Amino acid sequence: MEKISVAVRFRPSAAGDAPSDRHWRVQDKSISLVAPGSGVSFAFDHVFDPSYTNAMVYDLLIKSIIQAAVDGFNGTAFAYGQTSSGKTFTMSGSEEEPGIIPLAVEDVFRTTKMTTDREFLIRVSYMEIYNEEINDLLTLGNQKLPIHESLERGFFVAGIREEIVNSAEQVFDLLKHGEANRHFGETNMNARSSRSHTIFRMVIESSKRNPMNLGDVSNTDAIRVSVLNLVDLAGSERIAKTGAGGVRLKEGKHINKSLMILGNVINKLSESGRQMGHIPYRDSKLTRILQPALGGNSKTSIICTVAPEEVHIEETRGTLQFASRAKRITNCAQVNEILTDAALLKRQKLEIEELRRKLQGSHSEILEQVILKQRNDMHKSELEREKLAMELEEERKARETLELCIKEQQKKIENLSSLSISSYNTSIPTQQKVNSTIMFDELSVSRSDVFRTPNFKAMADDFVVKRPSSFRTVDSNLILESFDNTADEDLWMQLNKGCITDLDMLQITPNMKHQSSLEMSLEPSVDEEISSKRHDSSETDCGFKREQLEALREKCTIMERECSLLREEKASLVEALSLSKQDNEHLSAQKEELLKELNTEKHKMKELKEEIRQFSLAFRQREGLLTSIYTKSKAIMESLNASEVSIPEVCDS
Ligand SMILES: Nc1ncnc2c1ncn2[C@@H]1O[C@H](COP(=O)(O)OP(=O)(O)OP(=O)(O)O)[C@@H](O)[C@H]1O
């Protein structure tokens, strides 16, 4: 796989100044528009300013393609650009400065002469696409030729004259002849404007000279056939600028249309992967002929010619965009070899053997082992995942139980708090309440304060109290788990040690030892002390449980993460497995096909052996017959020589 190489060539400006002086800045291999804020910059394989000659362009961009064509690779070079930008000058050149085509022709013959171990046969043809019709430039009147496609030849122009050539001079004569038939015309922009796309084609065939080792089929029996296309495109043109009308206008429309299709093909090919979609090669004759050169089996170079003048900035920008898209196209060139039947058979056998060896060897075993291992891994990870899922479920359940537990504890604490305050309120007279309120004030009593701990909830318009550590509440643990079940008086009595079950207004029951109100308020009862202790321990318990819950939550999150990682791993394993399966299937199919081929080959070999056996049998019979005829003839001759007796009859058979 290799990218198309793309170069941009500036022709000298009409005013005679260099492009970099004015509108385009050329720096090494990049071109940018000088205009401030334009932001236009392009990079290519080469940028040739007007100081580069045709020979330099050839050496830097084309020479390698010509060498490759002699070695059996297809090659294409074409010039693209607006009208009058120097395409014909680049491709054909002048007497003083030959262009790419004559330089390439000379190079081909020079190289073939130097390649002494091969014999070459070179054919040339020269055609033009004029108004979307293909004309043969070497034979006048051979016009409107169709494009055909075949497995061996690919795309070819049917009926075109192909001349076998032995020297560069012979080709130059043909080119001269073809030039005379080519369509040129005068426009406002070019006195000799190409009105057609021209394709000069060389087909280079070669085979090994005097092969010494007839058993070696790797190269000796193969014939290399490569096609070299050197293309001078007609230039895109703005009718307003060229001033074309009548015939010129019709030509211009055809030229622009086919160049637009070429642009579309380049655009599509420059897109990557799936975006590429259908490539519209068939939309024009030009793209059909150039198909192998664009994204196919060919080494390709494009020279984009541009005019440096300000008036052509838009066209130049368009050409540079075309060029930078073309630079993204990848081709896949390979040596084109045609094998004789015998060589083909031998080579196929070798290939079959090689494939069979691969298949029977370690490859398929390794693949099977890999599949087995992947299956095991997947099974293991599935088990692990299930185990983790179960653990996760258990953790979740434990967390829910804990949360429930905490909620109940909170409820208990809340009730307990309200109980202690009511208990206090009911146990002291009003005056003392006032006093104690004052005392509470001192002990930081606040109205509708929002408690900082979540175990207490503020109620609207109610006193809430922050107790000092000396202040104790009633025994909260003695209160039932839930206040819903308050019907069981006895239980309540027992639990509250003499307190009645009116939760809104708890009163001291008669069994309780009556103390002075002040005492009650300031010196908390034993119950209250216990209650306070329990309350404290409950809060500690709650905190502990909360910590536990947090830890559980964390554990849960980790496990969930692990679970999702395992799930991902499983998915990738499943994918790998299916790929391996596909590979295996593919290999099995290949194996089957190969075995079939092998059987056919065996069968053929058997038949050949049989033929050889029969042939040698017949040969031996003939040999015997001939020997007997010879002996008889000899005897006759001898007898004739000895005496003039009559000639005995010789058996016909
Ligand atoms: N690099 C160059 N050096 C000197 N002269 C050049 C160069 N490039 C082009 N020219 C001259 O510019 C003129 C137009 O060039 P040419 O005919 O090659 O353009 P073109 O792109 O083939 O145009 P069209 O598309 O109309 O056929 C010619 O006179 C040619 O000699």
The ligand as an ORCA input file, in Angstrom:
! r2SCAN-3c Opt
* xyz 0 1
  N       7.064     25.847    -16.540
  C       6.933     26.586    -17.648
  N       7.979     27.201    -18.148
  C       7.879     27.930    -19.258
  N       6.727     28.125    -19.933
  C       5.628     27.539    -19.493
  C       5.669     26.715    -18.312
  N       4.436     26.266    -18.093
  C       3.666     26.746    -19.084
  N       4.367     27.509    -19.900
  C       3.839     28.204    -21.086
  O       2.515     28.617    -20.776
  C       1.656     28.460    -21.878
  C       0.464     27.583    -21.519
  O       0.961     26.324    -21.172
  P       0.252     24.974    -21.610
  O      -0.282     25.042    -22.979
  O       1.178     23.912    -21.302
  O      -0.960     25.016    -20.617
  P      -2.071     23.905    -20.411
  O      -2.278     23.798    -18.977
  O      -1.725     22.699    -21.147
  O      -3.318     24.617    -21.044
  P      -4.649     23.960    -21.660
  O      -5.327     23.277    -20.565
  O      -5.417     25.113    -22.152
  O      -4.207     23.026    -22.713
  C       2.495     27.879    -22.972
  O       2.904     28.882    -23.835
  C       3.672     27.275    -22.264
  O       4.812     27.276    -23.085
*
